Amino acid sequence: MRHSQNTTLILLTITATLLTTLLVASLLHNEPAYAAAASSKSGDYILAAGSFNAESDFIYVLDIASDKLNIYFANVNTNAIVLGDSVDLTKAFGTAGR
């Protein structure tokens, strides 16, 4: 009976030590997690969200009818959504995207 109690105590101690080490490691690791929402399609438009870094989020709008990709971002100074860039996909890839 004494042997099984010692084994249980040793296993619990090892488990507690491992969990404490993982907790401390997760608290010291402060890299941000980035995620993007899945794209959405409606009619001739495909929307996708993305980010460049921790302070820059973008909305990508693919206009299938006109073969253009528009990139929008939030301007925090004016509280507006601003067109950042527009790419003509026919010029960029040489052919229409169909």
N, CA and C atoms as an extended XYZ file, in Angstrom:
294
Properties=species:S:1:pos:R:3:atomname:S:1:resname:S:1:resid:I:1 pbc="F F F"
N         0.828       -1.193        0.000 N   MET     1
C         0.000        0.000        0.000 CA  MET     1
C         0.871        1.256        0.000 C   MET     1
N         1.932        1.266        0.726 N   ARG     2
C         2.811        2.423        0.824 CA  ARG     2
C         3.483        2.728       -0.506 C   ARG     2
N         3.821        1.690       -1.261 N   HIS     3
C         4.493        1.857       -2.542 CA  HIS     3
C         3.581        2.576       -3.551 C   HIS     3
N         2.319        2.241       -3.615 N   SER     4
C         1.398        2.876       -4.561 CA  SER     4
C         1.148        4.337       -4.185 C   SER     4
N         1.148        4.656       -2.898 N   GLN     5
C         0.976        6.048       -2.476 CA  GLN     5
C         2.193        6.885       -2.877 C   GLN     5
N         3.389        6.323       -2.751 N   ASN     6
C         4.603        7.037       -3.150 CA  ASN     6
C         4.625        7.276       -4.656 C   ASN     6
N         4.217        6.279       -5.415 N   THR     7
C         4.172        6.420       -6.866 CA  THR     7
C         3.176        7.505       -7.273 C   THR     7
N         2.023        7.520       -6.641 N   THR     8
C         1.016        8.542       -6.935 CA  THR     8
C         1.528        9.927       -6.575 C   THR     8
N         2.178       10.063       -5.447 N   LEU     9
C         2.725       11.347       -5.017 CA  LEU     9
C         3.806       11.830       -5.978 C   LEU     9
N         4.657       10.938       -6.449 N   ILE    10
C         5.708       11.310       -7.392 CA  ILE    10
C         5.100       11.758       -8.725 C   ILE    10
N         4.107       11.025       -9.214 N   LEU    11
C         3.457       11.395      -10.468 CA  LEU    11
C         2.744       12.741      -10.357 C   LEU    11
N         2.082       13.005       -9.256 N   LEU    12
C         1.416       14.289       -9.054 CA  LEU    12
C         2.419       15.434       -8.965 C   LEU    12
N         3.549       15.204       -8.344 N   THR    13
C         4.589       16.219       -8.238 CA  THR    13
C         5.176       16.539       -9.610 C   THR    13
N         5.437       15.504      -10.392 N   ILE    14
C         5.969       15.718      -11.748 CA  ILE    14
C         4.957       16.475      -12.603 C   ILE    14
N         3.682       16.106      -12.506 N   THR    15
C         2.644       16.781      -13.268 CA  THR    15
C         2.520       18.244      -12.857 C   THR    15
N         2.549       18.528      -11.569 N   ALA    16
C         2.461       19.908      -11.084 CA  ALA    16
C         3.666       20.723      -11.550 C   ALA    16
N         4.836       20.136      -11.542 N   THR    17
C         6.043       20.826      -12.002 CA  THR    17
C         5.950       21.132      -13.492 C   THR    17
N         5.495       20.172      -14.274 N   LEU    18
C         5.355       20.376      -15.711 CA  LEU    18
C         4.319       21.460      -16.015 C   LEU    18
N         3.183       21.440      -15.353 N   LEU    19
C         2.155       22.445      -15.578 CA  LEU    19
C         2.612       23.837      -15.153 C   LEU    19
N         3.349       23.917      -14.063 N   THR    20
C         3.879       25.205      -13.610 CA  THR    20
C         4.885       25.756      -14.621 C   THR    20
N         5.734       24.894      -15.148 N   THR    21
C         6.709       25.310      -16.158 CA  THR    21
C         6.005       25.819      -17.415 C   THR    21
N         4.973       25.120      -17.867 N   LEU    22
C         4.220       25.548      -19.041 CA  LEU    22
C         3.503       26.875      -18.794 C   LEU    22
N         2.984       27.071      -17.600 N   LEU    23
C         2.307       28.325      -17.270 CA  LEU    23
C         3.291       29.492      -17.287 C   LEU    23
N         4.451       29.315      -16.678 N   VAL    24
C         5.460       30.377      -16.659 CA  VAL    24
C         5.939       30.677      -18.080 C   VAL    24
N         6.134       29.633      -18.893 N   ALA    25
C         6.580       29.838      -20.272 CA  ALA    25
C         5.533       30.592      -21.077 C   ALA    25
N         4.259       30.287      -20.868 N   SER    26
C         3.211       30.987      -21.616 CA  SER    26
C         3.072       32.442      -21.163 C   SER    26
N         3.346       32.738      -19.910 N   LEU    27
C         3.287       34.113      -19.423 CA  LEU    27
C         4.457       34.945      -19.936 C   LEU    27
N         5.612       34.320      -20.136 N   LEU    28
C         6.787       35.031      -20.626 CA  LEU    28
C         6.746       35.239      -22.136 C   LEU    28
N         6.008       34.417      -22.834 N   HIS    29
C         5.896       34.520      -24.285 CA  HIS    29
C         4.790       35.509      -24.617 C   HIS    29
N         5.154       36.711      -25.089 N   ASN    30
C         4.153       37.753      -25.297 CA  ASN    30
C         3.978       38.132      -26.762 C   ASN    30
N         4.226       37.210      -27.682 N   GLU    31
C         4.001       37.483      -29.096 CA  GLU    31
C         2.499       37.526      -29.364 C   GLU    31
N         2.043       38.505      -30.138 N   PRO    32
C         0.608       38.578      -30.437 CA  PRO    32
C         0.197       37.487      -31.421 C   PRO    32
N        -1.043       37.097      -31.358 N   ALA    33
C        -1.594       36.120      -32.283 CA  ALA    33
C        -2.418       36.859      -33.328 C   ALA    33
N        -2.121       36.616      -34.580 N   TYR    34
C        -2.858       37.245      -35.667 CA  TYR    34
C        -3.786       36.216      -36.295 C   TYR    34
N        -4.965       36.658      -36.645 N   ALA    35
C        -5.910       35.780      -37.315 CA  ALA    35
C        -6.669       36.584      -38.354 C   ALA    35
N        -7.073       35.925      -39.374 N   ALA    36
C        -7.873       36.572      -40.408 CA  ALA    36
C        -9.174       35.822      -40.569 C   ALA    36
N       -10.210       36.562      -40.798 N   ALA    37
C       -11.509       35.940      -41.005 CA  ALA    37
C       -11.539       35.257      -42.364 C   ALA    37
N       -12.388       34.289      -42.479 N   ALA    38
C       -12.550       33.620      -43.765 CA  ALA    38
C       -13.135       34.597      -44.777 C   ALA    38
N       -12.847       34.350      -46.022 N   SER    39
C       -13.353       35.250      -47.053 CA  SER    39
C       -14.854       35.049      -47.240 C   SER    39
N       -15.467       36.053      -47.823 N   SER    40
C       -16.906       36.029      -48.045 CA  SER    40
C       -17.170       36.440      -49.484 C   SER    40
N       -18.088       35.731      -50.146 N   LYS    41
C       -18.420       36.049      -51.541 CA  LYS    41
C       -19.874       36.440      -51.629 C   LYS    41
N       -20.117       37.531      -52.353 N   SER    42
C       -21.479       37.982      -52.584 CA  SER    42
C       -21.530       38.623      -53.966 C   SER    42
N       -22.254       38.015      -54.876 N   GLY    43
C       -22.349       38.553      -56.231 CA  GLY    43
C       -21.003       38.555      -56.919 C   GLY    43
N       -20.587       39.717      -57.384 N   ASP    44
C       -19.309       39.858      -58.089 CA  ASP    44
C       -18.171       40.272      -57.167 C   ASP    44
N       -18.342       40.156      -55.855 N   TYR    45
C       -17.325       40.613      -54.914 CA  TYR    45
C       -16.895       39.484      -53.982 C   TYR    45
N       -15.608       39.450      -53.704 N   ILE    46
C       -15.052       38.557      -52.688 CA  ILE    46
C       -14.341       39.441      -51.679 C   ILE    46
N       -14.688       39.301      -50.403 N   LEU    47
C       -14.094       40.107      -49.330 CA  LEU    47
C       -13.233       39.217      -48.447 C   LEU    47
N       -12.100       39.746      -48.020 N   ALA    48
C       -11.222       39.038      -47.089 CA  ALA    48
C       -10.550       40.064      -46.185 C   ALA    48
N       -10.331       39.682      -44.956 N   ALA    49
C        -9.646       40.552      -43.996 CA  ALA    49
C        -8.213       40.067      -43.823 C   ALA    49
N        -7.322       40.996      -43.556 N   GLY    50
C        -5.931       40.645      -43.326 CA  GLY    50
C        -5.225       41.732      -42.567 C   GLY    50
N        -3.971       41.473      -42.200 N   SER    51
C        -3.198       42.478      -41.474 CA  SER    51
C        -1.756       42.441      -41.944 C   SER    51
N        -1.114       43.595      -41.840 N   PHE    52
C         0.300       43.718      -42.185 CA  PHE    52
C         1.154       43.574      -40.938 C   PHE    52
N         0.722       44.192      -39.854 N   ASN    53
C         1.398       44.069      -38.563 CA  ASN    53
C         0.352       44.292      -37.467 C   ASN    53
N         0.798       44.509      -36.246 N   ALA    54
C        -0.135       44.636      -35.122 CA  ALA    54
C        -1.014       45.878      -35.217 C   ALA    54
N        -0.595       46.897      -35.964 N   GLU    55
C        -1.363       48.136      -36.039 CA  GLU    55
C        -2.074       48.349      -37.372 C   GLU    55
N        -1.893       47.448      -38.330 N   SER    56
C        -2.453       47.657      -39.663 CA  SER    56
C        -3.362       46.502      -40.060 C   SER    56
N        -4.655       46.777      -40.160 N   ASP    57
C        -5.626       45.803      -40.633 CA  ASP    57
C        -6.158       46.269      -41.975 C   ASP    57
N        -6.393       45.331      -42.864 N   PHE    58
C        -6.848       45.648      -44.207 CA  PHE    58
C        -8.108       44.869      -44.550 C   PHE    58
N        -8.871       45.400      -45.490 N   ILE    59
C        -9.982       44.682      -46.087 CA  ILE    59
C        -9.671       44.594      -47.580 C   ILE    59
N        -9.599       43.380      -48.085 N   TYR    60
C        -9.336       43.152      -49.496 CA  TYR    60
C       -10.668       42.890      -50.187 C   TYR    60
N       -10.957       43.655      -51.233 N   VAL    61
C       -12.201       43.496      -51.983 CA  VAL    61
C       -11.829       43.174      -53.425 C   VAL    61
N       -12.152       41.964      -53.851 N   LEU    62
C       -11.902       41.544      -55.217 CA  LEU    62
C       -13.180       41.750      -56.009 C   LEU    62
N       -13.128       42.650      -56.986 N   ASP    63
C       -14.259       42.947      -57.858 CA  ASP    63
C       -14.085       42.105      -59.123 C   ASP    63
N       -14.835       41.025      -59.214 N   ILE    64
C       -14.673       40.087      -60.316 CA  ILE    64
C       -15.118       40.704      -61.636 C   ILE    64
N       -16.178       41.489      -61.617 N   ALA    65
C       -16.715       42.071      -62.854 CA  ALA    65
C       -15.713       43.005      -63.525 C   ALA    65
N       -14.982       43.785      -62.753 N   SER    66
C       -14.026       44.724      -63.353 CA  SER    66
C       -12.577       44.255      -63.219 C   SER    66
N       -12.347       43.044      -62.702 N   ASP    67
C       -10.996       42.485      -62.521 CA  ASP    67
C       -10.087       43.429      -61.754 C   ASP    67
N       -10.566       43.911      -60.607 N   LYS    68
C        -9.765       44.802      -59.767 CA  LYS    68
C        -9.725       44.276      -58.339 C   LYS    68
N        -8.610       44.520      -57.679 N   LEU    69
C        -8.455       44.230      -56.261 CA  LEU    69
C        -8.267       45.556      -55.554 C   LEU    69
N        -9.195       45.884      -54.666 N   ASN    70
C        -9.107       47.117      -53.879 CA  ASN    70
C        -8.725       46.764      -52.452 C   ASN    70
N        -7.826       47.556      -51.891 N   ILE    71
C        -7.357       47.326      -50.522 CA  ILE    71
C        -7.735       48.550      -49.695 C   ILE    71
N        -8.521       48.309      -48.651 N   TYR    72
C        -9.002       49.383      -47.787 CA  TYR    72
C        -8.390       49.233      -46.395 C   TYR    72
N        -8.250       50.367      -45.699 N   PHE    73
C        -7.773       50.348      -44.314 CA  PHE    73
C        -8.522       51.403      -43.514 C   PHE    73
N        -8.506       51.247      -42.210 N   ALA    74
C        -9.168       52.198      -41.319 CA  ALA    74
C        -8.199       53.315      -40.965 C   ALA    74
N        -8.626       54.553      -41.173 N   ASN    75
C        -7.839       55.716      -40.778 CA  ASN    75
C        -8.343       56.138      -39.399 C   ASN    75
N        -7.530       55.916      -38.369 N   VAL    76
C        -7.964       56.195      -36.998 CA  VAL    76
C        -8.070       57.691      -36.721 C   VAL    76
N        -7.390       58.518      -37.496 N   ASN    77
C        -7.450       59.968      -37.288 CA  ASN    77
C        -8.777       60.558      -37.746 C   ASN    77
N        -9.338       60.007      -38.822 N   THR    78
C       -10.586       60.543      -39.364 CA  THR    78
C       -11.778       59.616      -39.144 C   THR    78
N       -11.556       58.469      -38.535 N   ASN    79
C       -12.603       57.454      -38.331 CA  ASN    79
C       -13.287       57.090      -39.642 C   ASN    79
N       -12.494       56.862      -40.684 N   ALA    80
C       -13.034       56.537      -42.001 CA  ALA    80
C       -12.311       55.324      -42.578 C   ALA    80
N       -13.001       54.642      -43.478 N   ILE    81
C       -12.393       53.565      -44.245 CA  ILE    81
C       -11.850       54.199      -45.528 C   ILE    81
N       -10.550       54.008      -45.796 N   VAL    82
C        -9.867       54.679      -46.895 CA  VAL    82
C        -9.381       53.644      -47.905 C   VAL    82
N        -9.522       53.973      -49.192 N   LEU    83
C        -8.967       53.128      -50.238 CA  LEU    83
C        -7.452       53.289      -50.236 C   LEU    83
N        -6.755       52.219      -49.927 N   GLY    84
C        -5.301       52.277      -49.869 CA  GLY    84
C        -4.657       52.070      -51.221 C   GLY    84
N        -5.161       51.099      -51.981 N   ASP    85
C        -4.592       50.812      -53.284 CA  ASP    85
C        -5.620       50.069      -54.114 C   ASP    85
N        -5.489       50.185      -55.413 N   SER    86
C        -6.351       49.472      -56.343 CA  SER    86
C        -5.455       48.858      -57.402 C   SER    86
N        -5.600       47.555      -57.623 N   VAL    87
C        -4.748       46.846      -58.568 CA  VAL    87
C        -5.616       46.321      -59.707 C   VAL    87
N        -5.239       46.653      -60.938 N   ASP    88
C        -5.924       46.115      -62.107 CA  ASP    88
C        -5.346       44.721      -62.365 C   ASP    88
N        -6.154       43.699      -62.156 N   LEU    89
C        -5.657       42.333      -62.271 CA  LEU    89
C        -5.329       41.946      -63.703 C   LEU    89
N        -5.997       42.559      -64.668 N   THR    90
C        -5.685       42.278      -66.068 CA  THR    90
C        -4.272       42.757      -66.398 C   THR    90
N        -3.894       43.912      -65.899 N   LYS    91
C        -2.531       44.415      -66.118 CA  LYS    91
C        -1.514       43.639      -65.294 C   LYS    91
N        -1.886       43.268      -64.084 N   ALA    92
C        -0.941       42.585      -63.195 CA  ALA    92
C        -0.630       41.174      -63.664 C   ALA    92
N        -1.652       40.464      -64.188 N   PHE    93
C        -1.453       39.063      -64.559 CA  PHE    93
C        -1.537       38.814      -66.060 C   PHE    93
N        -1.835       39.853      -66.836 N   GLY    94
C        -1.830       39.713      -68.277 CA  GLY    94
C        -3.122       39.213      -68.888 C   GLY    94
N        -3.927       38.502      -68.113 N   THR    95
C        -5.203       38.011      -68.625 CA  THR    95
C        -6.261       38.238      -67.577 C   THR    95
N        -7.501       38.141      -67.998 N   ALA    96
C        -8.606       38.292      -67.051 CA  ALA    96
C        -8.607       37.104      -66.096 C   ALA    96
N        -9.105       37.339      -64.891 N   GLY    97
C        -9.105       36.305      -63.854 CA  GLY    97
C       -10.229       35.310      -63.966 C   GLY    97
N       -10.769       35.084      -65.144 N   ARG    98
C       -11.897       34.136      -65.297 CA  ARG    98
C       -11.417       32.821      -65.793 C   ARG    98
